[in-house]
């Protein structure tokens, strides 16, 4: 729905009552528009980005963006970043609000979950656990060399490293001292709810881990290599620790080699060393998790 503009209305004394009725009608229409936009925002938060814009709309946006770039009279060309169209109403976006291009009228002013109960958040967390477990197991089985691990050891790893996998996967969604993780029931798992469920000490450590991890600015290739390294961390409960250790060493070498392709040797060494220091947070987080929610 495109944004509506209101023309100035000249009110005559003889038609004041009719004008008042007309203004009331416009107010009702604007209120209805805002409700429509609010519902659309909630739908947007639940839907993958790829489903939000059809092929036809994508082509239309591309053509419109090209036209603005070619126009010397367009004011948007003077801006350092063209925001394109609003993801909610498809009008001209005025900025990126929480990473989503939106117009002024469609900016997100509140998130789903602000007025939810503890039971609602727990229900969302409970629904998310089977998904993350299945995703973790499927992802691990597709990693090269992981199939060399003993089956009993593999099952232990899946149980012991699930939280590590979840935290690294969602670290990019922990930003500016807030969590933008969405639960399956559409509620935002905010820092406030994390403090309530896991305790402030654990949440503080989680956010410190995420901050340091995000500051590394890893590439997608480097980010992908982190997961098998974390899966193969030292675990005294494993039967064949040597095999797991050898697999981890291979992935560590691959990660450092990958870092050398996009950085100088000094930069690669610095990032690699900082990453190993960040991994030291994981045992502490696992210990806190067992005490709080285990």
C-alpha positions in Angstrom: 0.0 0.0 0.0 1.5 3.3 -1.0 1.7 6.2 1.4 -1.2 8.6 1.2 -0.8 12.4 1.1 -3.3 14.9 2.4 -4.2 18.1 0.5 -4.9 21.2 2.3 -8.6 21.7 2.9 -10.1 25.1 2.9 -12.9 25.2 5.5 -15.8 27.5 5.0 -17.9 28.6 7.9 -21.1 27.3 6.3 -19.6 23.8 5.8 -17.7 23.3 9.1 -19.8 20.3 10.1 -19.3 18.5 6.8 -15.5 19.2 6.9 -15.3 17.8 10.4 -17.0 14.6 9.3 -14.6 14.4 6.4 -11.5 14.8 8.6 -12.9 12.1 11.0 -13.2 9.8 8.0 -9.6 10.5 7.0 -8.4 9.8 10.5 -10.2 6.5 10.5 -8.6 5.6 7.2 -5.2 6.5 8.5 -5.8 4.4 11.6 -6.8 1.5 9.4 -3.7 1.9 7.2 -1.4 1.9 10.3 -3.1 -1.3 11.5 -2.6 -2.9 8.1 1.1 -1.9 8.1 1.6 -3.2 11.7 0.2 -6.6 10.7 2.4 -6.6 7.6 5.5 -5.9 9.8 4.7 -8.9 12.0 4.3 -11.1 8.9 7.6 -9.7 7.5 9.5 -10.7 10.7 8.2 -14.3 10.4 8.9 -14.8 6.7 12.2 -15.4 4.9 13.4 -12.4 2.9 13.4 -14.4 -0.3 9.6 -14.8 0.0 8.8 -11.2 0.7 9.4 -10.0 -2.9 8.1 -11.8 -6.0 10.1 -12.0 -9.2 7.9 -9.4 -10.7 8.4 -6.9 -7.8 12.1 -7.6 -7.8 12.4 -6.7 -11.5 10.3 -3.6 -10.9 12.6 -2.5 -8.1 15.7 -3.1 -10.2 14.2 -1.0 -13.1 13.3 1.7 -10.7 16.8 1.7 -9.1 18.4 1.9 -12.6 16.2 4.8 -13.6 17.1 6.7 -10.4 20.8 6.2 -11.1 20.5 7.5 -14.7 18.6 10.5 -13.7 20.7 13.6 -12.9 17.8 15.4 -11.3 17.0 12.7 -8.8 17.7 13.6 -5.2 18.4 10.0 -4.2 21.5 10.0 -6.4 23.1 12.5 -4.0 22.7 10.1 -1.1 25.7 7.8 -0.2 23.4 4.7 -0.1 20.3 4.1 -2.2 17.8 2.3 0.0 15.4 1.3 -2.7 11.9 0.4 -1.8 10.2 -0.2 1.5 9.9 -3.9 2.3 6.5 -3.4 3.9 4.6 -1.1 1.5 6.9 -0.9 -1.5 7.1 2.9 -1.3 10.4 4.7 -1.5 12.6 3.7 1.5 14.1 6.5 3.6 16.6 4.4 5.4 17.5 0.9 6.7 15.7 0.3 10.0 17.3 -2.7 11.9 18.8 -3.7 8.6 15.5 -3.6 6.7 14.8 -0.8 4.1 11.7 1.0 5.2 9.9 4.3 4.8 9.2 6.5 7.8 5.6 5.2 8.2 6.6 1.6 8.3 9.5 1.8 10.8 9.3 -0.9 13.4 8.5 0.7 16.7 8.0 -2.5 18.7 8.9 -6.2 18.3 6.7 -9.3 18.8 7.3 -10.5 22.3 7.4 -7.2 24.1 4.2 -8.0 25.8 4.5 -11.8 25.9 4.4 -14.0 28.9 7.1 -16.3 30.2 4.9 -19.2 29.1 4.9 -17.8 25.5 8.7 -17.6 25.4 9.2 -21.0 26.9 6.8 -22.4 24.3 8.9 -20.9 21.6 12.1 -22.2 23.0 10.6 -25.7 23.4 9.5 -25.7 19.8 12.9 -24.5 18.6 14.9 -27.3 20.3 13.9 -30.2 17.9 14.7 -28.0 14.9 18.2 -27.1 16.2 19.0 -30.7 17.1 18.0 -32.0 13.7 19.8 -29.1 11.9 23.0 -29.8 14.0 23.0 -33.5 13.3 22.3 -33.1 9.6 25.0 -30.4 9.3 27.6 -32.4 11.2 27.1 -35.5 9.1 27.8 -33.6 5.9 31.2 -32.3 7.2 34.2 -34.1 5.7 36.0 -36.5 8.0 33.3 -36.3 10.7 32.1 -39.8 9.6 35.5 -41.1 10.9 34.4 -40.5 14.5 33.2 -43.4 16.5 29.4 -43.6 16.6 29.2 -43.4 20.4 31.6 -40.5 20.4 29.5 -38.8 17.7 26.4 -39.1 19.8 28.2 -37.6 22.8 29.5 -34.7 20.7 25.9 -34.0 19.5 24.8 -33.7 23.1 27.7 -31.8 24.4 28.3 -29.3 21.5 24.7 -28.4 20.7 24.8 -25.1 22.7 28.1 -24.1 21.1 26.7 -24.7 17.6 23.6 -22.7 18.5 25.6 -19.8 19.9 28.0 -19.5 17.0 25.2 -19.8 14.5 23.2 -17.0 16.1 26.1 -14.8 17.1 25.5 -12.3 14.2 22.0 -11.8 15.6 23.4 -10.6 18.9 24.3 -7.0 18.3 24.4 -3.7 20.1 23.7 -5.3 23.4 20.4 -6.8 22.1 19.3 -10.1 20.7 17.4 -10.2 17.5 16.8 -14.0 17.6 13.3 -15.0 16.5 11.6 -18.0 18.0 9.4 -20.4 15.9 6.2 -18.8 17.3 7.3 -15.4 15.9 8.4 -13.9 19.2 11.7 -12.1 19.7 14.1 -13.7 22.2 15.3 -10.4 23.6 18.1 -9.9 26.0 15.5 -9.1 28.7 14.0 -12.6 28.2 17.4 -14.2 28.2 18.2 -12.6 31.5 14.9 -13.9 32.9 15.5 -17.4 31.7 19.2 -18.0 31.8 20.5 -15.4 34.3 22.3 -12.2 33.8 25.8 -13.7 34.4 25.4 -16.2 31.6 23.8 -13.7 29.2 26.6 -11.2 29.9 29.2 -13.9 29.0 27.2 -14.8 25.8 27.0 -11.2 24.7 30.7 -10.8 25.3 31.5 -13.9 23.3 29.2 -12.7 20.4 30.8 -9.2 20.5 34.3 -10.5 20.2 33.3 -13.1 17.6 31.6 -10.5 15.4 34.5 -8.1 15.6 36.7 -10.7 13.8 34.7 -10.0 10.6 35.1 -13.5 9.3 34.4 -14.3 5.6 31.7 -16.9 4.8 34.3 -19.5 4.1 36.0 -18.9 7.4 32.7 -18.8 9.3 31.8 -22.2 7.8 35.1 -23.7 9.0 34.4 -22.7 12.6 31.7 -25.3 13.1 33.7 -28.5 12.6 36.5 -26.9 14.8 34.0 -26.4 17.6 32.5 -29.8 17.2 35.9 -31.4 17.6 37.0 -29.5 20.8 38.8 -31.5 23.4 36.4 -33.7 25.4 37.6 -36.1 28.1 34.3 -38.1 27.9 35.1 -39.3 24.3 36.5 -42.8 23.8 38.7 -42.0 20.7 40.0 -38.6 21.5 43.0 -38.9 19.2 40.9 -39.2 16.0 38.7 -36.2 17.0 41.9 -34.1 17.8 43.4 -35.0 14.4 40.3 -33.9 12.6 40.2 -30.6 14.5 43.9 -30.0 13.6 43.1 -30.4 9.9 40.3 -27.9 10.0 42.4 -25.5 12.0 45.1 -25.6 9.3 42.4 -25.2 6.6 41.0 -22.2 8.4 44.4 -20.5 8.7 45.2 -21.2 5.1 41.8 -19.7 4.1 42.6 -16.6 6.2 45.9 -16.1 4.3 43.9 -15.8 1.0 42.2 -12.6 2.1 44.7 -11.1 4.6 48.4 -10.5 5.1 50.3 -13.1 7.1 50.4 -10.8 10.1 46.7 -10.1 9.9 45.9 -13.8 9.5 48.0 -14.7 12.6 46.3 -12.0 14.7 42.8 -13.0 13.7 43.6 -16.7 14.2 45.1 -16.1 17.6 42.1 -13.9 18.7 39.7 -16.6 17.5 41.4 -19.3 19.6 41.1 -17.0 22.7 37.4 -16.5 22.0 36.9 -20.3 22.0 38.0 -20.2 25.7 34.6 -18.7 26.4 32.8 -21.9 25.4 33.7 -24.2 28.4 32.6 -21.4 30.7 29.3 -20.9 28.8 28.6 -24.7 28.9 29.2 -24.8 32.6 26.9 -21.8 33.2 24.3 -23.3 31.0 24.2 -26.6 32.9 23.7 -24.7 36.1 21.0 -22.4 34.8 18.9 -24.4 32.4 20.5 -27.9 32.5 
